[in-house]
Amino acid sequence: MRNSLPERRQERGWSQQRLADELGVSRQTVISIEKGRFDPSLPVAFRLAAVFECRIEELFSPE
């Protein structure tokens, strides 16, 4: 699954650690999601959408 997390995060000037802190997850989790190593759990996906003020579908798309 593709995602737009790195671009959205950089638009805000946030580090991966800052995003991790906002989500309540580790920096390694953010790195793994951004690189597509694994898909986020549903609760994390909802928190991502809330942080970026958008719908989950705007963050993630099937490859």
DAJO-V449535 format. One record per residue. N is the residue number from 0. SS is DSSP state (@ for helix, = for strand, . for the rest). D_CENTER is the distance of its C-alpha to the mean C-alpha in Angstrom with 2 decimals. Layout:
N:SS:D_CENTER
N:SS:D_CENTER
This chain:
0:.:12.16
1:=:10.90
2:=:7.70
3:.:7.74
4:@:4.71
5:@:7.61
6:@:9.95
7:@:8.53
8:@:7.96
9:@:11.42
10:@:12.95
11:.:12.70
12:.:14.06
13:.:11.63
14:.:11.71
15:@:9.29
16:@:11.55
17:@:11.31
18:@:7.62
19:@:8.61
20:@:11.65
21:@:10.28
22:@:8.58
23:.:11.68
24:.:10.53
25:.:11.77
26:@:10.83
27:@:11.70
28:@:9.15
29:@:6.30
30:@:8.85
31:@:9.58
32:@:6.46
33:@:6.44
34:.:10.15
35:.:10.32
36:.:12.38
37:.:11.28
38:.:9.59
39:.:7.97
40:.:10.85
41:@:11.67
42:@:11.60
43:@:8.06
44:@:7.18
45:@:9.71
46:@:8.59
47:@:5.29
48:@:8.07
49:@:10.42
50:@:8.91
51:.:8.71
52:.:11.89
53:.:11.59
54:.:11.94
55:@:9.73
56:@:11.97
57:@:11.11
58:@:7.52
59:=:8.92
60:=:12.51
61:.:15.03
62:.:16.49
